[in-house]
Amino acid sequence: MEFRYLLVARFTLFNLMFASILLAVYIEGWLDGMLVPKTIELVGVIVVVFIYGLAMCGVKIWQTSVELNDIKTGKPPGGSRAARYIQSIYGNDSDGRAVLMSALRAKLINRITVIRHIANSLVFLGLIGTVIGFIIALSAVDPNATASADTVAPVIGRLIGGMSIALYTTLVGAILHLWLIVNHRILSTGTVNLYSAIVDLGENRGRD
């Protein structure tokens, strides 16, 4: 039972490692460019969505780990997913059990799909920031303004500002997508193990 919460340990270790890398990058000052008005607002939205997805993933990983631990004892508590499945297959033939297995698999997959959707939304939010950044950059282009040297500098400043928004939001969206999708993979592995454990327990009980 020393590995009762192995799934939670993987989740915790991975996120601590990634958070440590992010902290080191911040200390080096490599994130200073995005901590400015306009850029930080768009980045903030992406970060909030990521935190929500990560928190939801953490809760599901904890629930999955607890269910796995209960199954390992051989006596899952009444009302648990495993107990309900065992009760549902009682008295069914092989075809009936196969249908219930498929239904269980679909429910478990649907339970974690939302995490992948949130991870994918981070990329789309980054692309929205990219579009906004390009709009800001292109809105600064005025052919009449380039006729005077005094007006060129503000135009270049707005171009650089718009491009920085575009690049930073794309970068943040891509990195946080990768971060969350790895957590989703950890959850997927735990869900597959949970499915196998529930089915194996049900089949063993059926043979008893």
C-alpha positions, -999 to +999 in steps of 0.1 A: +000+000+000+030+023-001+021+034-036-015+042-027-014+077-041+011+072-070-011+091-094-013+121-071+025+120-066+031+121-103+007+150-107+024+169-078+059+162-089+053+172-125+036+205-116+062+214-090+090+208-116+072+229-142+064+257-116+100+257-106+111+262-142+086+290-146+098+307-113+134+305-125+124+321-158+106+349-139+136+355-117+159+358-147+135+386-160+125+369-191+088+375-184+092+412-179+081+420-214+046+406-208+041+423-175+030+455-192-005+470-198-025+454-226-003+424-228-008+414-191-046+417-195-047+391-223-021+369-207-041+371-174-072+357-191-052+328-205-036+321-171-070+322-153-084+296-177-053+275-172-055+276-134-092+266-136-083+236-158-054+226-136-075+228-105-102+207-121-076+182-133-062+180-098-096+172-083-102+145-108-068+130-103-075+129-065-109+113-070-094+087-094-066+079-070-091+074-041-112+051-063-082+031-072-072+027-036-107+015-027-106-011-054-072-024-043-088-032-009-112-055-028-142-039-010-152-006-027-177+014-006-213+013-015-223+040-039-189+041-055-185+037-092-170+002-088-198-009-065-224+004-089-208-014-118-205-047-099-241-045-089-252-037-125-234-067-140-248-092-115-267-118-133-258-106-168-244-128-195-212-120-214-230-099-240-247-079-213-214-073-194-198-062-226-224-035-231-220-023-195-182-023-200-186+000-230-209+023-211-185+025-182-156+033-206-177+060-222-186+076-189-149+076-177-137+091-210-164+118-209-154+126-173-120+137-184-127+152-218-134+186-204-097+189-193-086+184-229-111+210-241-098+235-217-062+228-228-072+233-264-090+266-255-056+280-243-042+277-278-073+295-292-070+322-266-034+327-276-044+330-312-070+356-303-043+375-286-022+372-317-049+386-339-055+415-315-018+422-315-016+423-352-046+446-353-029+470-329+003+468-349-014+474-383-036+502-370-004+521-364+006+520-400-004+554-415+013+561-449+010+599-443+028+596-409+059+582-426+064+615-444+078+631-413+106+618-392+089+631-360+059+608-366+079+577-375+090+569-339+054+567-325+044+544-354+073+521-348+065+521-310+029+510-317+041+484-342+065+469-316+038+470-289+013+452-311+038+426-322+048+419-286+012+413-276+009+389-306+040+370-297+036+368-259+000+356-260+008+330-285+038+318-264+018+318-232-011+299-248+012+273-263+032+267-231+002+265-208-015+242-233+015+219-231+015+221-193-022+212-190-022+185-217+006+166-199-016+167-168-045+155-189-022+126-200-015+117-163-053+118-157-059+096-188-034+070-176-051+069-142-085+066-158-074+037-180-061+020-148-093+027-130-114+012-159-092-019-159-094-023-122-132-019-121-137-044-149-112-069-134-129-067-100-163-072-116-151-102-135-135-117-104-167-112-084-187-128-112-166-159-111-169-162-073 
